[in-house]
Every structure is written in C-alpha cells, then in structure tokens.
Amino acid sequence: MLKKEEKEKLIKETQIHETDTGSADVQVAILTKEIENLSLHLKRHPKDEHSKRGLLKKIIKRKKLLKFLEKTDKERYQKLVKKLGL
C-alpha cells in the first residue's frame, strides 16, 4: 500500500491536467509503484500466496490500462512507458 505522500507525488508527476487524479496515465503509474512494492515483499516472503494473487491482479489491470492507452493515444502511451521504464 502506498503512503498518501507517495501517491500524491505520482499523481502530480503523471497527471494530464491540474485536477486529473484518475486518468489511465495516473492509474498505471500508481499500479507500477504498487507492483514494485509487492515484488520486493514477495522476495522476502516467497510463500505469501495472498500477496501473489494481489500482485497478479495488479499486473493484469495495468496491462489492460496500457492496452487501452495504446489504442486511444499512442503518443501518450509511449511517453508513459518511457517515463516509467516499462
């Protein structure tokens, strides 16, 4: 789970306009950070099946959002992928 400050920072870095908090770009950035955190957790606790399931759900959701973004706006998609290092 991300702390409020981390989440706000991610939103500010990836938002499209001033009041944007839920665009695909922002959601992908937040999911990416959560996936990184869960991956680190699972390296320390490899038998944590509940977290593995949560990680897989987040990966699938991010994949769907990226696919949507690629279909609708290739330029934004490529910027986001480059920015997040995916």
Buried (B, 14 or more C-beta within 10 A) or exposed (E): EEEEEBBEBBBEEBBEEEEEEEBBBBBBBBBBBBBEBBEEBBEEEEEBEEBBEBBEEBBEBBEEBBEBBBEEBEEBBEBBBEBBEE
